[in-house]
Amino acid sequence: MKRSAAAVFLRSLLIVLALSSIAPRAAAEPEAAAGEGCELFVARCSVCHSIDYIEIHARFGTRTLWEASVAKMRNAFKAPISDDEARQLVDYLQRNYGPSRAQRTTASSSISNTSVAPGLTAGGEPRSP
């Protein structure tokens, strides 16, 4: 017995809907850190980057790293960020996603401070010999 294309489509659609209703939901996207520069950050950076992506880099987010990252976004990817906005974004990122914030977050979580890149301290600074 041949099934019509509409019947096959309808049955497939019902299966997908049923499976999607029992599939685990993705965790909600974290909010950008509140404070001066947050609106600019959301407008310029979170258009392309998730907050998770920024938080992953926070452990190593020294001012120098954030300056280089913002410069790369402006120069290589042509992000529409003025010089003044770049300065504000670096200030915001350093204040809210710098090593000191990462250390506070790490200290309060179950992640060990020893799991850092080789040659770096937990604060993202080079390890002394």
Secondary structure by P-SEA (a helix, b strand, c coil): ccccaaaaaaaaaaaaaaaaaaccccccccccccccaaaaaaacccccccaaaaaaacccccaaaaaaaaaaaaccccccccaaaaaaaaaaaaacccaaaaaaaaaaccccccccccccccccccccc
